[in-house]
Amino acid sequence: MVWTSAGLDKLRVWAGLEVSEVWIWRDGRLTVRGLDGGQYHATEQSRVFPELDVALLAQFVTRTGQSAPVRAYLAALRRPQP
C-alpha cells in the first residue's frame, strides 16, 4: 500500500509493473481498482482480499493513532452483521 499525493501518473507506472490491484483514497472515499487489459477499472471488492468489506475498512482510514483504530476495526469485524 502506498499513500501518495497527485503528481506523476502512478497508475500508468503500476500498470506497467503489472500490479494487479490498487486502492485509492480520494475525497473521503476508498475505491479499489483492478488491472484488466493493461488499465485499471473500479471494482466492487478486492480481488486480492475478496471477503474484505472495503466500506467498513474505509471508516477507519483517517483515524489518528496506530493501535486504537486497529482495535476499533477489529471490534467492528466481530460485531454480528445484519
Buried (B, 14 or more C-beta within 10 A) or exposed (E): EEEEEEEEEBBEEBBEEEBEBBBBBEEEEBBBBBBEEEEBEEBEBBEEEEEEBBEEBBBBBEEEEEEEBEEBBEEBEEEEEE
